[in-house]
Every structure is written in C-alpha cells, then in structure tokens.
Amino acid sequence: MAVMYPTPLPNYVLADPLRSTEVRVHRLLEAQLPDEWHVFYSRPWLGLHPDGGEVEGEADFVAVHPKTGMLVLEVKGGVVSRNGTTGEWTSRDRHGIVHSIKDPVRQAGRSRHRLLEKIRESRLWDQGFLNARHGVVLPDSGRPEHDLGPDMPLRIFAFMDDCKELGKWVEGRLAADPDPRATPPGPRGVEAIRRLLAADFELTPTLRSAYEIAERRIDRLTAEQFQLLEQLACNPRMIIRGGAGTGKTMLAVEKAMRLAAAGQRTLLTCYNQPLGHHLQRLCSGVANLTARSFHQLCRQCAAQAETLPAGSGEGRDYFEQTLPQALLDAVETNRSLRFDAIVADEGQDFPGSWWAVLELCLTDAENDPFYIFLDDNQRVHFRQSDAPAYPAFLLTQNLRNAREIFTAAAPLYSGGVWLGSGPTGGSVSFIEAETAGTATARLRQWIGRMTNRERLAPRDLAILSPDAAMAGMLRNAGVTGGIPSCAAHEARDNAIVIDSVRRFKGLERAAVAVCCVDQLVSSTELMYVALTRAHLGLTLIGPAAVLGELKRTIATGSGSANCCGTGNEHNHQGQDALELP
C-alpha cells in the first residue's frame, strides 16, 4: 500500500459530497500502489506571475516514486465534456445536472510546473533534474477513440476503465518515455518533496519578535566570554580567535571600554570602513576611547602631524604602504598621538606589516596592552595577515546565527571548534533568478515580505552582493521601492543597507538577502562571510547553476570553492578590497 498524506482523510473531506470522487481515487491509489509510493492529497501552492503578482492553485494528488519521479493528477467526477468553440469544460453528475468546471489539463500542467519551481527553490533538493509528468483522472467518463487535442493525448488521461487498475496506469504514465535528463530522486529526494508538501511545523513569532528575543539573549555574556574577559585582565597581549557570531566585536568593544574606564588612552580599530563607523557610533562619547578604522586613523594622525604626502591618494600601494608609513611618521613626530592600549577587531584583514606599525603607536611598544580579535576563515582581503605570536584564546559558541543558518555555514568553517548556540529555528531560502530583472523583482518581493509580514524595520535588513560595483547598481536600480537604501558606512535607521559582502564583514542584520553569482562560489571565505551575516533569515537569490553549486558546497563542505580563494581572487577584488577615501 502507498504511503498517503494525510492519513487518515479528515472527516470534513469524507463528509463533503463534492469530494466524493477524490475520496474514491484516494482509496484506489492507496490500495493499488506499492509501498515505495508516496501520495499527497490536496496540495495547495502559491506562485508568481512574470509581473510579480501572485497566483494560487491546488494539485488534487501528487504521487512520488524514488526511481521514476513525480506525477501530478487532477481529478474530475461526472461525465466530462468540452465545448470546442467556447473552450468551456463541464461535468454532468448522476442527477443529470451540468456543472461548469475548470480545464483539468491546464490545472494539472500548471500545478506540475509550479511544484517543480518550489522543489528547485528548496535547499533540501539536490537530486538534479526531476522526471515530472501530469495527468487527469476521469473515473466517470468513457475513453474516446482519439486524442482530445494536440496538448491532450489519450495517454495523459485515466478514464473509467483505467481506474480499475489505476495503480498500474500511474506507474505506466511515469515509466513511459522518461526524460533523458532526469535522475531518480531516490529516498532523499522523496523526503525533500515530503518536507515541502507535508512538513511538520510550529507557528513561530514574526522575525521582528524573534530578533528582539535573540538580541536580549546575545547581550548576556556567556561563561566562556566571562572567562575570556578575566584572562584579558591578566594578560596584556592576546590573540582571540573565534568563528562568526561568537561575540568577538562585542567583547572587543567591552574590553576597549574597560581599558578606557581605567584611564588608559585606548584605540579600538579595524580594517573595514563600515565596521569602523559602526564602532564609532557604539563608542561615541566614551572618554579616553578612540574608535577608527585603520585608514581613518592613518589619515587623522597624519593630518595632525602633517606627515601625509601630497596628492589625492589612490590605488593599492597608497592604502597598503603610503598611509601606514604616514601613520608611523606621525607617531614618531608627535608622541602625543600614541595610545596606552590598542584593541583590533577583524584582525585577519590586516597584513602582517601593519602589526608592527600599530605596536609603534603604543606609548610602550613592547609592553602596553594589545588585543587582537580575528577569524581566520574570513580572510577576504589579504593572503598574508599573520598576527603577532601572542597567547591565544578560542571562542567556540556561535550566538548570532539561528540554528538553520549555522548549519548551512558550518561546512565552510575550518578553524577548530565552532558550536551552534544561537536561537532555534531561522530560515535559509534559495530563490532562482536567471536575469538581473528577475533578481530585482525577487528582491522587491523579499523586502515586502520582511517589512510587512515579518514586521522588520529597514535598519534590520541588508542586501549583499559579491562586489561593490554590483551593490552600487542595485542601489541605483531602486530595488527597495519607496524605502531608502544606503551603503554600509552610511547606515541609518530608515534605510536598507545594500553593499558588498566584503564591506559588510563584521556587521550583521536580522535578515539578509545575498545576490549569488559565480564570484561568490569561487571563494569559500566569501561564502562563509555572506552566509553568517544574518541572525534569523537568510535568502540566497541567483541563477539555478550557482545556487546548485552553493547547495553542494553547503552539503559537503566542498565544491568549486577552496579555503584559500582562487588563484586570481586578490586581483578581482579590485578597489572593493580597499577602503577608498
């Protein structure tokens, strides 16, 4: 006997005379199909028109087999007819009453198409091309002598006589002339479809409510983090390593504030300009504490000491060599620019030569406190960024990302222990978009869903792309509709951030949409950063081929990506890998 969903049929279905034919077909399928078959009754779906409008429908039955694929069936009782002139379909019941009905062939075909879209979008589906067919069951209608039309060959219909052995008809409909591109779904594929069509679920709060609860939880220090702060108090120099979401930035800010409160003139620095602005906002008004990105610090000190060379300053050499040298010259020229303690966040972004520069920014370069927080998996800017040989502490608990997001990112991590301790639930969604226009439409729909149904504010959302040029195009394209958008360093409460993955590194939002193109899947590090920016809702939008590669990498921790980036990754970063003036 086939495995049926739902089982048993609800009483309201059994008692409904308008469903009597469907109940009869349900019993035939259950009795006549072997155990390997899974049959889903009355499966609704919601799709989209090309213009973005919604369209809904329902498949009467969806039958799935691990070897042959999926068959979508539409059932019509009574004696069915169609008027060739008007195209109207009707059904005459046993009392002789004629009812107008929808075109069952079109219904079945459309349901098959929409369900295939949903299956391909599901992150659970990684089985390749699915052999899918549609059919129409007419248990009260006799078989005609010829096809009913070019799109209605007799083979897609099960008539009155066919229903005596409906199970064999279903098996034959799928087995005959299978699509040569198809691969058997297997038990894993059947389970993916089951979870799509008959998933267990628990109604949870909106993302807004869940985000507020998660933020309160994250703000409480864990025992591991308390232990770290105690060790930092006893050790003037340390390296703190940890995966994404382990609280590195929060602890860096906390340590910097404690040093400043103790009367030490403290620098809190990082590489990324947007993260630097974020740290400035967090530390605004705190006495003895300067929060700047590294290049902001270089410019500020060089301007005060008048050590900055003439010229506007452009290109990689300017940022990697000229500005650091100007900072070094400034603190040697004016010792009052030096600090009593330094805390560096996202330390993996710093090339090794900068650590010596920062040490010389201390009053006592050999002994003053210096703490570096880093994640070796996020080296998306420089290949050589070896930190000083300070004592190390490992943070292991990811508190930021919801469990489903953490599970997706975990295969990309290679830095030792990294445990998912974030909020339960969350979501990872894959949405296909083969063209830029389709991607824009999908992003608009995502924004509408997040701001309306999930009650999130613009400040809770981010749209990320692999590079700054694409992010700029998205901002100019007006994908946010009437809601303002901005780059990450310009973040404000009424705007949605649209920026590159690299520039958003170190930052986070309740929900994040990532535009997936080949450049993203070419680097494990870039994927890892992109997937870990969201607290609760992660949406990945892109062409089917790219999403497929991303799913394979997530599932296996391998793919076209590699842990050190591609051989030319440093070149294709362009100016996005630099912080421009």
C-alpha positions as semicolon CSV with decimal commas, in nm:
position;residue;x (nm);y (nm);z (nm)
1;M;0,000;0,000;0,000
2;A;0,115;0,352;-0,081
3;V;0,208;0,597;0,193
4;M;-0,071;0,856;0,192
5;Y;-0,077;1,216;0,316
6;P;-0,286;1,296;0,507
7;T;-0,367;0,972;0,685
8;P;-0,645;0,923;0,767
9;L;-0,852;1,154;0,549
10;P;-1,016;1,423;0,767
11;N;-1,387;1,382;0,842
12;Y;-1,472;1,709;0,666
13;V;-1,333;1,559;0,344
14;L;-1,516;1,229;0,382
15;A;-1,844;1,409;0,455
16;D;-1,821;1,651;0,161
17;P;-2,026;1,522;-0,137
18;L;-1,828;1,745;-0,373
19;R;-1,513;1,548;-0,283
20;S;-1,661;1,202;-0,322
21;T;-1,474;1,135;-0,648
22;E;-1,145;1,248;-0,495
23;V;-1,207;1,018;-0,195
24;R;-1,268;0,729;-0,433
25;V;-0,942;0,798;-0,621
26;H;-0,759;0,835;-0,289
27;R;-0,866;0,485;-0,186
28;L;-0,773;0,338;-0,525
29;L;-0,424;0,488;-0,514
30;E;-0,367;0,378;-0,156
31;A;-0,475;0,019;-0,229
32;Q;-0,317;-0,030;-0,571
33;L;0,023;0,144;-0,548
34;P;0,316;-0,039;-0,383
35;D;0,483;0,069;-0,061
36;E;0,754;0,277;-0,234
37;W;0,499;0,533;-0,350
38;H;0,420;0,848;-0,152
39;V;0,090;1,014;-0,245
40;F;-0,009;1,365;-0,132
41;Y;-0,373;1,467;-0,149
42;S;-0,497;1,824;-0,199
43;R;-0,165;2,009;-0,210
44;P;-0,211;2,389;-0,245
45;W;0,060;2,609;-0,394
46;L;0,126;2,980;-0,439
47;G;0,323;3,111;-0,734
48;L;0,405;3,436;-0,909
49;H;0,313;3,588;-1,244
50;P;0,602;3,730;-1,450
51;D;0,495;4,078;-1,335
52;G;0,535;3,977;-0,970
53;G;0,164;3,926;-0,899
54;E;0,061;3,620;-0,702
55;V;-0,131;3,322;-0,838
56;E;-0,258;3,028;-0,636
57;G;-0,378;2,680;-0,716
58;E;-0,406;2,326;-0,588
59;A;-0,297;1,982;-0,704
60;D;-0,553;1,710;-0,628
61;F;-0,284;1,441;-0,599
62;V;0,095;1,435;-0,618
63;A;0,240;1,084;-0,647
64;V;0,617;1,041;-0,597
65;H;0,836;0,735;-0,650
66;P;1,210;0,715;-0,566
67;K;1,302;0,563;-0,903
68;T;1,062;0,716;-1,156
69;G;0,979;1,067;-1,034
70;M;0,665;1,271;-0,972
71;L;0,314;1,261;-1,122
72;V;0,065;1,544;-1,061
73;L;-0,301;1,445;-1,102
74;E;-0,620;1,644;-1,145
75;V;-0,948;1,458;-1,075
76;K;-1,289;1,540;-1,223
77;G;-1,604;1,343;-1,144
78;G;-1,913;1,305;-1,360
79;V;-1,927;1,284;-1,738
80;V;-1,679;1,545;-1,861
81;S;-1,725;1,746;-2,182
82;R;-1,564;2,040;-2,355
83;N;-1,717;2,287;-2,599
84;G;-1,463;2,320;-2,880
85;T;-1,597;2,661;-2,984
86;T;-1,600;2,832;-2,645
87;G;-1,338;2,619;-2,471
88;E;-1,575;2,570;-2,177
89;W;-1,546;2,249;-1,973
90;T;-1,845;2,093;-1,800
91;S;-1,931;1,789;-1,589
92;R;-2,273;1,618;-1,577
93;D;-2,341;1,447;-1,244
94;R;-2,552;1,135;-1,182
95;H;-2,864;1,351;-1,143
96;G;-2,818;1,499;-1,491
97;I;-2,714;1,840;-1,361
98;V;-2,440;2,008;-1,566
99;H;-2,166;2,197;-1,378
100;S;-1,909;2,434;-1,523
101;I;-1,556;2,318;-1,433
102;K;-1,201;2,441;-1,488
103;D;-0,982;2,297;-1,762
104;P;-0,835;1,991;-1,583
105;V;-0,544;1,954;-1,826
106;R;-0,436;2,313;-1,772
107;Q;-0,483;2,276;-1,396
108;A;-0,265;1,964;-1,382
109;G;0,004;2,109;-1,608
110;R;0,020;2,436;-1,418
111;S;0,038;2,256;-1,083
112;R;0,324;2,040;-1,213
113;H;0,513;2,348;-1,330
114;R;0,462;2,540;-1,004
115;L;0,553;2,246;-0,783
116;L;0,872;2,188;-0,982
117;E;0,962;2,555;-0,920
118;K;0,906;2,509;-0,547
119;I;1,113;2,191;-0,542
120;R;1,405;2,356;-0,724
121;E;1,391;2,653;-0,483
122;S;1,409;2,426;-0,178
123;R;1,752;2,400;-0,013
124;L;1,666;2,036;0,059
125;W;1,658;1,944;-0,310
126;D;1,996;1,846;-0,454
127;Q;1,898;1,548;-0,668
128;G;1,930;1,710;-1,009
129;F;1,664;1,708;-1,280
130;L;1,332;1,553;-1,171
131;N;1,121;1,344;-1,410
132;A;0,778;1,501;-1,367
133;R;0,453;1,435;-1,553
134;H;0,093;1,542;-1,517
135;G;-0,229;1,354;-1,577
136;V;-0,607;1,377;-1,548
137;V;-0,826;1,114;-1,380
138;L;-1,187;1,093;-1,509
139;P;-1,336;0,791;-1,328
140;D;-1,691;0,850;-1,459
141;S;-1,603;0,919;-1,824
142;G;-1,552;0,668;-2,103
143;R;-1,241;0,651;-2,321
144;P;-1,276;0,819;-2,664
145;E;-1,123;0,675;-2,980
146;H;-0,866;0,950;-3,044
147;D;-0,666;1,224;-2,874
148;L;-0,869;1,516;-2,740
149;G;-0,629;1,777;-2,879
150;P;-0,261;1,849;-2,953
151;D;-0,197;1,908;-2,582
152;M;-0,436;1,634;-2,471
153;P;-0,313;1,293;-2,593
154;L;-0,505;1,000;-2,451
155;R;-0,200;0,880;-2,259
156;I;-0,235;1,162;-2,003
157;F;-0,592;1,056;-1,911
158;A;-0,713;0,777;-1,684
159;F;-1,074;0,701;-1,782
160;M;-1,337;0,480;-1,621
161;D;-1,183;0,150;-1,737
162;D;-0,831;0,264;-1,646
163;C;-0,941;0,323;-1,287
164;K;-0,996;-0,048;-1,236
165;E;-0,616;-0,071;-1,229
166;L;-0,532;0,290;-1,153
167;G;-0,207;0,192;-0,981
168;K;-0,071;0,033;-1,299
169;W;-0,182;0,334;-1,502
170;V;0,007;0,570;-1,266
171;E;0,322;0,355;-1,286
172;G;0,298;0,339;-1,665
173;R;0,240;0,713;-1,700
174;L;0,569;0,790;-1,526
175;A;0,772;0,500;-1,664
176;A;0,686;0,557;-2,032
177;D;0,936;0,773;-2,223
178;P;1,118;0,916;-1,918
179;D;1,301;1,244;-1,965
180;P;1,664;1,153;-2,056
181;R;1,790;1,443;-1,842
182;A;1,625;1,308;-1,529
183;T;1,790;1,128;-1,241
184;P;1,597;0,914;-0,992
185;P;1,504;1,123;-0,687
186;G;1,586;0,836;-0,452
187;P;1,473;0,824;-0,087
188;R;1,649;1,156;-0,021
189;G;1,455;1,326;-0,300
190;V;1,125;1,176;-0,184
191;E;1,195;1,306;0,166
192;A;1,274;1,653;0,030
193;I;0,938;1,658;-0,152
194;R;0,761;1,526;0,159
195;R;0,909;1,805;0,368
196;L;0,792;2,053;0,107
197;L;0,438;1,919;0,069
198;A;0,364;1,769;0,412
199;A;0,611;1,924;0,653
200;D;0,557;1,936;1,027
201;F;0,571;2,292;1,155
202;E;0,529;2,507;1,460
203;L;0,387;2,857;1,428
204;T;0,655;3,094;1,549
205;P;0,659;3,469;1,616
206;T;0,748;3,716;1,342
207;L;1,115;3,769;1,273
208;R;1,082;4,106;1,446
209;S;0,971;3,941;1,773
210;A;1,226;3,662;1,742
211;Y;1,502;3,915;1,668
212;E;1,424;4,116;1,981
213;I;1,438;3,800;2,193
214;A;1,763;3,690;2,029
215;E;1,924;4,031;2,080
216;R;1,847;4,023;2,452
217;R;2,000;3,675;2,474
218;I;2,313;3,773;2,281
219;D;2,365;4,079;2,503
220;R;2,414;3,848;2,803
221;L;2,772;3,728;2,834
222;T;2,828;3,353;2,833
223;A;3,051;3,178;3,084
224;E;3,309;3,140;2,807
225;Q;3,307;3,514;2,742
226;F;3,335;3,598;3,113
227;Q;3,636;3,364;3,128
228;L;3,793;3,549;2,833
229;L;3,750;3,891;2,996
230;E;3,915;3,758;3,312
231;Q;4,209;3,628;3,107
232;L;4,239;3,959;2,923
233;A;4,266;4,135;3,259
234;C;4,565;3,917;3,348
235;N;4,739;3,914;3,007
236;P;4,837;4,244;2,844
237;R;4,863;4,090;2,498
238;M;4,640;3,820;2,348
239;I;4,501;3,685;2,023
240;I;4,130;3,596;2,045
241;R;4,015;3,363;1,769
242;G;3,660;3,261;1,700
243;G;3,417;3,183;1,421
244;A;3,148;3,419;1,302
245;G;2,888;3,509;1,564
246;T;3,100;3,418;1,868
247;G;3,084;3,772;2,007
248;K;3,428;3,897;1,904
249;T;3,318;4,252;1,822
250;M;3,103;4,282;2,136
251;L;3,396;4,163;2,350
252;A;3,640;4,389;2,169
253;V;3,417;4,690;2,244
254;E;3,373;4,577;2,605
255;K;3,747;4,536;2,657
256;A;3,822;4,873;2,495
257;M;3,566;5,044;2,721
258;R;3,714;4,879;3,031
259;L;4,064;4,995;2,936
260;A;3,936;5,348;2,874
261;A;3,746;5,349;3,204
262;A;4,073;5,260;3,379
263;G;4,221;5,585;3,246
264;Q;4,419;5,438;2,958
265;R;4,406;5,623;2,628
266;T;4,267;5,341;2,412
267;L;4,238;5,279;2,037
268;L;3,968;5,045;1,901
269;T;4,042;4,979;1,535
270;C;3,951;4,752;1,241
271;Y;4,008;4,734;0,865
272;N;3,661;4,782;0,714
273;Q;3,535;5,139;0,683
274;P;3,170;5,043;0,755
275;L;3,268;4,850;1,068
276;G;3,480;5,146;1,172
277;H;3,177;5,377;1,151
278;H;2,975;5,122;1,349
279;L;3,239;5,111;1,624
280;Q;3,246;5,492;1,632
281;R;2,871;5,500;1,693
282;L;2,896;5,238;1,968
283;C;3,176;5,424;2,146
284;S;3,057;5,779;2,090
285;G;3,110;5,995;2,399
286;V;3,327;5,741;2,586
287;A;3,621;5,922;2,747
288;N;3,973;5,806;2,657
289;L;3,843;5,587;2,373
290;T;3,913;5,646;2,001
291;A;3,729;5,416;1,758
292;R;3,850;5,438;1,398
293;S;3,912;5,213;1,103
294;F;4,284;5,171;1,037
295;H;4,289;5,407;0,740
296;Q;4,076;5,665;0,921
297;L;4,338;5,655;1,197
298;C;4,621;5,693;0,944
299;R;4,461;5,998;0,785
300;Q;4,368;6,160;1,115
301;C;4,713;6,124;1,276
302;A;4,899;6,211;0,954
303;A;4,688;6,525;0,915
304;Q;4,763;6,633;1,272
305;A;5,137;6,567;1,232
306;E;5,142;6,689;0,871
307;T;5,308;6,368;0,750
308;L;5,060;6,280;0,473
309;P;5,217;6,309;0,125
310;A;5,058;6,547;-0,121
311;G;4,805;6,408;-0,369
312;S;4,460;6,257;-0,356
313;G;4,583;5,905;-0,287
314;E;4,456;5,615;-0,494
315;G;4,543;5,252;-0,558
316;R;4,653;4,956;-0,353
317;D;5,004;5,086;-0,273
318;Y;4,857;5,403;-0,125
319;F;4,643;5,207;0,122
320;E;4,886;4,925;0,198
321;Q;5,208;5,126;0,221
322;T;5,174;5,505;0,195
323;L;4,907;5,555;0,463
324;P;5,065;5,313;0,716
325;Q;5,401;5,487;0,667
326;A;5,234;5,826;0,718
327;L;5,088;5,695;1,047
328;L;5,429;5,569;1,159
329;D;5,589;5,902;1,073
330;A;5,311;6,084;1,261
331;V;5,353;5,897;1,592
332;E;5,731;5,935;1,570
333;T;5,696;6,309;1,502
334;N;5,427;6,368;1,765
335;R;5,439;6,124;2,057
336;S;5,115;6,267;2,199
337;L;4,934;6,080;1,921
338;R;5,030;5,745;2,075
339;F;4,796;5,526;2,280
340;D;4,823;5,338;2,608
341;A;4,629;5,036;2,477
342;I;4,504;4,903;2,143
343;V;4,218;4,664;2,061
344;A;4,191;4,544;1,698
345;D;3,877;4,376;1,565
346;E;3,862;4,162;1,247
347;G;4,238;4,124;1,273
348;Q;4,257;3,872;0,988
349;D;4,211;4,167;0,748
350;F;4,541;4,329;0,847
351;P;4,856;4,239;0,650
352;G;5,141;4,134;0,874
353;S;5,339;4,455;0,823
354;W;5,068;4,667;0,985
355;W;5,102;4,498;1,326
356;A;5,449;4,646;1,371
357;V;5,308;4,988;1,278
358;L;5,031;4,957;1,539
359;E;5,271;4,837;1,808
360;L;5,476;5,154;1,749
361;C;5,155;5,355;1,802
362;L;5,172;5,250;2,169
363;T;5,350;5,457;2,432
364;D;5,545;5,146;2,528
365;A;5,565;4,942;2,208
366;E;5,682;4,628;2,386
367;N;5,462;4,617;2,696
368;D;5,141;4,819;2,660
369;P;4,812;4,621;2,621
370;F;4,738;4,498;2,270
371;Y;4,445;4,264;2,195
372;I;4,359;4,123;1,853
373;F;4,025;3,959;1,771
374;L;4,013;3,759;1,447
375;D;3,857;3,478;1,245
376;D;4,099;3,309;1,005
377;N;3,805;3,191;0,792
378;Q;3,722;3,550;0,693
379;R;4,044;3,641;0,511
380;V;3,878;3,802;0,211
381;H;4,118;4,096;0,168
382;F;4,479;3,983;0,209
383;R;4,651;3,646;0,182
384;Q;4,938;3,723;0,421
385;S;4,798;3,854;0,750
386;D;4,995;3,668;1,019
387;A;4,922;3,815;1,361
388;P;5,188;3,855;1,632
389;A;5,275;3,549;1,841
390;Y;5,065;3,647;2,144
391;P;4,896;3,396;2,378
392;A;4,568;3,276;2,223
393;F;4,212;3,218;2,340
394;L;3,946;3,037;2,133
395;L;3,581;3,142;2,134
396;T;3,366;2,845;2,030
397;Q;2,997;2,935;2,065
398;N;2,814;3,096;1,774
399;L;2,544;3,302;1,944
400;R;2,436;3,515;1,648
401;N;2,306;3,285;1,377
402;A;1,987;3,084;1,409
403;R;2,050;2,710;1,402
404;E;1,945;2,654;1,040
405;I;2,176;2,933;0,921
406;F;2,460;2,799;1,135
407;T;2,406;2,450;0,991
408;A;2,435;2,590;0,638
409;A;2,758;2,778;0,716
410;A;2,926;2,514;0,933
411;P;3,075;2,306;0,644
412;L;3,259;2,620;0,529
413;Y;3,438;2,668;0,864
414;S;3,783;2,521;0,925
415;G;3,906;2,691;1,241
416;G;3,866;2,425;1,508
417;V;3,566;2,409;1,741
418;W;3,262;2,615;1,635
419;L;2,933;2,530;1,805
420;G;2,582;2,641;1,715
421;S;2,443;2,807;2,030
422;G;2,219;3,063;1,862
423;P;1,839;3,080;1,862
424;T;1,646;2,779;1,737
425;G;1,478;2,793;1,401
426;G;1,563;3,058;1,146
427;S;1,541;3,004;0,772
428;V;1,764;2,961;0,468
429;S;1,582;3,014;0,138
430;F;1,703;2,963;-0,219
431;I;1,526;3,166;-0,490
432;E;1,612;3,122;-0,856
433;A;1,661;3,432;-1,071
434;E;1,829;3,384;-1,408
435;T;1,832;3,751;-1,513
436;A;1,902;4,084;-1,345
437;G;1,539;4,186;-1,395
438;T;1,411;3,873;-1,225
439;A;1,657;3,919;-0,939
440;T;1,533;4,276;-0,888
441;A;1,173;4,154;-0,876
442;R;1,261;3,881;-0,625
443;L;1,444;4,133;-0,404
444;R;1,141;4,362;-0,403
445;Q;0,920;4,072;-0,303
446;W;1,167;3,981;-0,026
447;I;1,165;4,338;0,109
448;G;0,784;4,343;0,107
449;R;0,770;4,012;0,293
450;M;1,025;4,121;0,553
451;T;0,875;4,464;0,622
452;N;0,508;4,362;0,608
453;R;0,466;4,004;0,723
454;E;0,779;3,980;0,940
455;R;0,748;4,337;1,078
456;L;1,117;4,415;1,036
457;A;1,235;4,775;1,002
458;P;1,464;4,889;0,718
459;R;1,757;4,903;0,964
460;D;1,712;4,527;1,022
461;L;1,770;4,436;0,655
462;A;2,071;4,411;0,426
463;I;2,116;4,316;0,061
464;L;2,467;4,194;-0,017
465;S;2,650;4,122;-0,342
466;P;2,995;3,974;-0,406
467;D;3,137;4,310;-0,520
468;A;3,085;4,683;-0,469
469;A;3,006;4,752;-0,837
470;M;2,705;4,521;-0,830
471;A;2,594;4,671;-0,498
472;G;2,609;5,018;-0,650
473;M;2,398;4,904;-0,945
474;L;2,140;4,756;-0,709
475;R;2,117;5,082;-0,513
476;N;2,078;5,279;-0,837
477;A;1,820;5,033;-0,970
478;G;1,581;5,122;-0,688
479;V;1,523;4,763;-0,576
480;T;1,395;4,885;-0,238
481;G;1,096;5,062;-0,390
482;G;0,998;5,359;-0,175
483;I;1,231;5,265;0,112
484;P;1,567;5,449;0,121
485;S;1,885;5,247;0,069
486;C;2,245;5,322;0,154
487;A;2,598;5,181;0,164
488;A;2,709;5,010;0,485
489;H;2,919;5,303;0,612
490;E;2,615;5,532;0,575
491;A;2,380;5,306;0,774
492;R;2,077;5,476;0,927
493;D;1,750;5,361;1,082
494;N;1,523;5,439;0,785
495;A;1,740;5,275;0,517
496;I;1,817;4,925;0,392
497;V;2,190;4,860;0,355
498;I;2,298;4,747;0,007
499;D;2,668;4,673;-0,014
500;S;2,931;4,412;-0,091
501;V;2,994;4,108;0,126
502;R;3,349;4,227;0,198
503;R;3,243;4,573;0,312
504;F;2,970;4,428;0,534
505;K;3,208;4,187;0,705
506;G;3,196;4,234;1,084
507;L;2,838;4,362;1,063
508;E;2,504;4,182;1,084
509;R;2,129;4,219;1,035
510;A;1,816;4,030;1,135
511;A;1,753;3,928;0,773
512;V;1,994;3,931;0,478
513;A;1,946;3,867;0,107
514;V;2,258;3,765;-0,086
515;C;2,284;3,803;-0,464
516;C;2,463;3,486;-0,571
517;V;2,683;3,488;-0,881
518;D;2,990;3,289;-0,986
519;Q;3,223;3,520;-0,795
520;L;3,058;3,419;-0,466
521;V;3,101;3,044;-0,507
522;S;3,464;3,084;-0,618
523;S;3,574;3,155;-0,261
524;T;3,485;2,952;0,048
525;E;3,574;3,252;0,265
526;L;3,339;3,485;0,077
527;M;3,056;3,232;0,103
528;Y;3,124;3,185;0,474
529;V;3,109;3,561;0,538
530;A;2,793;3,601;0,328
531;L;2,605;3,319;0,500
532;T;2,688;3,435;0,854
533;R;2,566;3,796;0,832
534;A;2,202;3,710;0,914
535;H;2,061;3,650;1,259
536;L;1,737;3,476;1,163
537;G;1,655;3,500;0,792
538;L;1,899;3,423;0,508
539;T;1,781;3,439;0,146
540;L;2,008;3,342;-0,144
541;I;1,900;3,467;-0,487
542;G;2,067;3,376;-0,816
543;P;2,081;3,153;-1,124
544;A;1,998;2,785;-1,078
545;A;2,353;2,674;-1,162
546;V;2,509;2,900;-0,897
547;L;2,253;2,803;-0,633
548;G;2,313;2,437;-0,715
549;E;2,688;2,478;-0,663
550;L;2,621;2,664;-0,338
551;K;2,391;2,386;-0,214
552;R;2,652;2,123;-0,296
553;T;2,920;2,317;-0,112
554;I;2,694;2,362;0,191
555;A;2,604;1,994;0,187
556;T;2,957;1,862;0,155
557;G;3,189;2,145;0,256
558;S;3,347;2,121;-0,090
559;G;3,281;2,229;-0,446
560;S;3,446;2,475;-0,680
561;A;3,533;2,690;-0,379
562;N;3,859;2,650;-0,190
563;C;3,979;2,755;0,152
564;C;4,241;2,997;0,022
565;G;4,035;3,156;-0,254
566;T;4,102;3,124;-0,625
567;G;4,437;3,200;-0,770
568;N;4,327;3,539;-0,905
569;E;4,090;3,633;-0,625
570;H;4,320;3,906;-0,499
571;N;4,311;4,065;-0,843
572;H;3,937;4,054;-0,898
573;Q;3,869;4,220;-0,564
574;G;3,969;4,546;-0,726
575;Q;3,901;4,853;-0,516
576;D;3,632;4,671;-0,321
577;A;3,918;4,511;-0,125
578;L;4,040;4,859;-0,031
579;E;3,890;5,133;0,178
580;L;3,876;5,431;-0,052
581;P;3,897;5,789;0,076
